[in-house]
Amino acid sequence: MSDLFSEDGIVTAHDEVDFNCKSENLCTKYPVFADYYNKRLKNRILDHVNRPLKRQSNPDRLWTNNNCESMNHRFKIATDWKPQILPELLTKIYDITKLHFIDLKRSLYGQGNYELSPLFQKHYTSPHIWGSKTAEEKDKLFKKLLSSKTFTNKMLTSTNGKLTIPNDTSKPIMCSYKAVKVYFEMWGMQTKVEQFGQRSIRDILVLGHKQAFAWIDEWIDMSMEDLRKYETETNEKTNAKVLNQ
């Protein structure tokens, strides 16, 4: 952390040349961390910390959950990186979401881990005025933020009003179905064998989907060409490992 955030760290680099030099030294010092740093952190630190730090006197508001918090990572911590039964998982997701809404409400008066983007600055209230309001008035201000046309025009809400998702038509959404047929035409054993085959394949597919979701931070920013290259490399490594056993 000192290599990043100390007085002589990367965030305090004098210019972009100095920033790149310190970044290279960090990657050389910690090669395991290099790939993640270059793909996920370098540009964010430069854009959201190093450059604004030269223009702003209060650096505490530069690195917030808007830049670095990963909801996926929060889920992993909440579940202790272990599979959960559905009722417990839903309860933990609800608790995490509720906590983030509380923190989001604090952004209305410039506190907490979130901050209002320029499009929503009109909803800002000074801490003094916020503290003088009742709970009902605070809820009303927060609901006004959530009902803002700037926000709602980019969202889709279910008919019962319980689910809201981004309305981003620029990115295609794909739903994938895997049809698996198992035939074992032998009297007395057909049903059991076919059910066993279907159950085994289902377990393999579910495990694969869980692993893909757990490692979403590694591939979410990849292009299709990067994904195909990654698939090929993984396939080659898997075959080499299996054949050597």
C-alpha positions as CSV (number, residue, x, y, z in Angstrom):
1,M,0.0,0.0,0.0
2,S,2.9,2.4,0.7
3,D,4.0,2.0,-2.9
4,L,0.7,3.3,-4.0
5,F,-0.5,5.8,-1.4
6,S,2.5,7.0,0.6
7,E,3.9,10.6,0.2
8,D,6.3,9.2,-2.4
9,G,3.8,6.7,-3.9
10,I,2.3,6.4,-7.3
11,V,-0.7,8.6,-6.5
12,T,1.6,11.6,-5.8
13,A,3.6,11.3,-9.0
14,H,4.7,14.7,-10.4
15,D,3.6,14.0,-14.0
16,E,2.6,11.1,-16.2
17,V,6.2,10.2,-17.0
18,D,6.9,9.9,-13.2
19,F,3.6,8.0,-12.8
20,N,4.5,5.4,-15.5
21,C,8.0,5.0,-14.1
22,K,6.7,4.3,-10.6
23,S,4.0,1.9,-12.0
24,E,6.7,-0.1,-13.8
25,N,8.8,-0.3,-10.6
26,L,5.7,-1.5,-8.7
27,C,5.0,-4.2,-11.3
28,T,8.7,-5.3,-11.3
29,K,8.6,-5.5,-7.5
30,Y,5.3,-7.4,-7.4
31,P,5.0,-9.4,-10.6
32,V,2.0,-11.4,-9.4
33,F,0.1,-8.1,-8.9
34,A,1.3,-6.6,-12.2
35,D,-1.4,-7.9,-14.5
36,Y,-4.3,-6.9,-12.2
37,Y,-2.7,-3.5,-11.6
38,N,-2.3,-2.7,-15.3
39,K,-5.8,-3.9,-16.3
40,R,-7.9,-2.7,-13.4
41,L,-6.1,-0.1,-11.3
42,K,-3.6,1.9,-13.3
43,N,-5.9,4.1,-15.4
44,R,-8.3,4.5,-12.5
45,I,-5.6,5.8,-10.1
46,L,-4.3,8.1,-12.8
47,D,-7.8,9.5,-13.7
48,H,-9.4,9.6,-10.3
49,V,-6.6,10.2,-7.9
50,N,-3.3,11.4,-9.4
51,R,-4.7,14.0,-11.8
52,P,-7.5,15.4,-9.5
53,L,-5.0,15.5,-6.6
54,K,-3.1,18.2,-8.4
55,R,-6.3,20.3,-8.6
56,Q,-8.1,19.5,-5.4
57,S,-7.0,20.2,-1.8
58,N,-9.1,17.4,-0.2
59,P,-7.9,14.0,-1.4
60,D,-10.3,12.1,0.8
61,R,-13.1,12.4,-1.7
62,L,-11.1,11.2,-4.7
63,W,-11.1,7.5,-4.2
64,T,-14.6,6.3,-3.4
65,N,-16.8,3.3,-4.0
66,N,-17.8,4.9,-7.3
67,N,-14.3,3.9,-8.5
68,C,-13.1,0.9,-6.6
69,E,-16.0,-1.0,-4.9
70,S,-16.9,-4.3,-6.4
71,M,-20.4,-5.6,-5.5
72,N,-19.2,-9.0,-6.6
73,H,-16.4,-8.9,-4.1
74,R,-18.9,-7.8,-1.4
75,F,-21.0,-10.9,-2.1
76,K,-18.0,-13.1,-1.8
77,I,-17.1,-11.6,1.6
78,A,-20.7,-11.9,2.9
79,T,-20.9,-15.6,1.9
80,D,-17.4,-16.3,3.1
81,W,-16.5,-17.6,-0.4
82,K,-18.8,-20.6,0.2
83,P,-22.0,-21.9,-1.4
84,Q,-25.2,-20.8,0.3
85,I,-28.7,-22.2,0.4
86,L,-31.1,-19.9,-1.4
87,P,-32.9,-18.4,1.6
88,E,-29.7,-17.5,3.3
89,L,-28.2,-16.1,0.1
90,L,-31.3,-13.9,-0.5
91,T,-31.1,-12.6,3.0
92,K,-27.4,-11.6,2.6
93,I,-28.0,-10.0,-0.7
94,Y,-30.9,-8.0,0.8
95,D,-28.7,-6.9,3.8
96,I,-25.9,-5.8,1.4
97,T,-28.3,-3.9,-0.8
98,K,-29.9,-2.2,2.2
99,L,-26.5,-1.1,3.5
100,H,-25.6,0.4,0.2
101,F,-28.8,2.3,0.0
102,I,-28.1,3.8,3.4
103,D,-24.6,4.8,2.2
104,L,-26.1,6.1,-1.0
105,K,-28.4,8.3,1.0
106,R,-25.4,9.8,2.8
107,S,-24.1,11.0,-0.6
108,L,-26.9,13.6,-0.6
109,Y,-25.0,15.6,2.0
110,G,-21.5,14.8,0.8
111,Q,-20.6,12.0,3.2
112,G,-20.1,8.2,3.0
113,N,-18.5,6.1,0.3
114,Y,-20.5,7.5,-2.6
115,E,-20.7,10.9,-4.1
116,L,-23.2,12.5,-6.5
117,S,-22.2,12.7,-10.1
118,P,-22.5,16.1,-11.9
119,L,-25.9,15.0,-13.3
120,F,-27.3,14.7,-9.8
121,Q,-25.7,17.7,-8.0
122,K,-29.0,19.5,-7.9
123,H,-30.1,17.0,-5.2
124,Y,-27.2,18.0,-2.9
125,T,-28.1,19.2,0.6
126,S,-25.6,20.7,3.1
127,P,-24.9,18.6,6.2
128,H,-26.3,21.3,8.4
129,I,-29.7,21.4,6.6
130,W,-29.8,17.6,6.3
131,G,-29.3,17.3,10.1
132,S,-32.2,19.6,10.8
133,K,-34.7,17.5,8.8
134,T,-37.0,14.8,10.1
135,A,-36.7,11.2,9.0
136,E,-39.8,11.6,6.7
137,E,-38.2,14.6,5.1
138,K,-34.9,12.8,4.5
139,D,-36.8,9.8,2.9
140,K,-38.7,12.3,0.7
141,L,-35.4,13.8,-0.5
142,F,-33.9,10.4,-1.2
143,K,-37.0,9.2,-3.1
144,K,-36.8,12.4,-5.1
145,L,-33.3,11.4,-6.1
146,L,-34.4,7.9,-7.1
147,S,-37.3,9.3,-9.1
148,S,-35.2,11.8,-11.1
149,K,-35.8,11.6,-14.8
150,T,-32.0,11.5,-15.4
151,F,-32.1,8.2,-13.5
152,T,-35.4,6.7,-14.4
153,N,-35.1,7.3,-18.1
154,K,-32.1,4.9,-18.1
155,M,-33.8,2.2,-16.0
156,L,-36.5,-0.4,-16.5
157,T,-38.8,-1.3,-13.7
158,S,-40.9,-4.5,-13.4
159,T,-44.7,-4.2,-13.3
160,N,-44.8,-4.9,-9.6
161,G,-42.2,-2.2,-8.9
162,K,-39.9,-4.5,-7.0
163,L,-37.1,-4.9,-9.7
164,T,-35.2,-2.2,-11.5
165,I,-32.4,-2.8,-14.0
166,P,-30.4,-0.6,-16.4
167,N,-32.1,0.1,-19.7
168,D,-29.0,0.0,-21.8
169,T,-30.0,-1.0,-25.3
170,S,-26.5,-0.4,-26.6
171,K,-25.3,-3.6,-25.1
172,P,-26.9,-6.9,-26.3
173,I,-28.2,-9.3,-23.7
174,M,-27.8,-13.0,-24.4
175,C,-29.7,-15.8,-22.8
176,S,-28.0,-19.2,-23.3
177,Y,-29.8,-22.5,-23.2
178,K,-28.0,-25.9,-23.1
179,A,-30.0,-28.8,-24.4
180,V,-28.6,-32.2,-23.3
181,K,-30.1,-35.5,-24.5
182,V,-29.2,-38.8,-22.9
183,Y,-30.2,-42.1,-24.4
184,F,-29.6,-45.5,-22.8
185,E,-32.1,-47.9,-24.3
186,M,-31.8,-50.9,-22.1
187,W,-34.7,-52.5,-20.4
188,G,-34.7,-52.2,-16.6
189,M,-31.8,-49.7,-16.5
190,Q,-32.8,-46.9,-19.0
191,T,-34.5,-44.5,-16.6
192,K,-31.8,-44.7,-13.8
193,V,-28.9,-44.4,-16.2
194,E,-30.4,-41.5,-18.2
195,Q,-31.3,-39.6,-15.0
196,F,-27.8,-40.1,-13.6
197,G,-26.3,-38.7,-16.9
198,Q,-28.6,-35.7,-16.8
199,R,-27.8,-35.0,-13.2
200,S,-24.0,-35.4,-13.7
201,I,-24.0,-33.0,-16.7
202,R,-26.2,-30.5,-14.8
203,D,-23.7,-30.5,-11.8
204,I,-20.8,-29.9,-14.2
205,L,-22.6,-27.0,-15.9
206,V,-23.7,-25.4,-12.6
207,L,-20.1,-25.6,-11.3
208,G,-18.8,-24.0,-14.5
209,H,-21.3,-21.1,-14.2
210,K,-20.4,-20.6,-10.5
211,Q,-16.7,-20.4,-11.3
212,A,-17.3,-18.1,-14.3
213,F,-19.3,-15.7,-12.0
214,A,-16.8,-15.9,-9.2
215,W,-14.0,-14.8,-11.6
216,I,-16.0,-12.1,-13.3
217,D,-13.4,-9.5,-12.4
218,E,-10.9,-11.3,-14.6
219,W,-12.9,-11.3,-17.8
220,I,-15.5,-8.6,-17.6
221,D,-13.4,-6.1,-19.5
222,M,-12.1,-8.6,-22.1
223,S,-13.0,-8.2,-25.8
224,M,-14.4,-11.2,-27.8
225,E,-10.9,-11.7,-29.2
226,D,-9.4,-11.7,-25.7
227,L,-12.0,-14.2,-24.6
228,R,-11.3,-16.6,-27.5
229,K,-7.6,-16.4,-26.8
230,Y,-8.2,-17.0,-23.1
231,E,-10.4,-20.0,-23.9
232,T,-7.7,-21.5,-26.2
233,E,-4.9,-21.0,-23.7
234,T,-7.0,-22.6,-20.9
235,N,-8.0,-25.5,-23.1
236,E,-4.3,-26.2,-24.0
237,K,-3.3,-26.0,-20.3
238,T,-6.1,-28.3,-19.3
239,N,-5.3,-30.9,-21.9
240,A,-1.6,-30.8,-21.0
241,K,-2.4,-31.3,-17.4
242,V,-4.8,-34.2,-18.0
243,L,-2.5,-36.0,-20.5
244,N,0.4,-35.7,-18.0
245,Q,-1.5,-37.4,-15.2
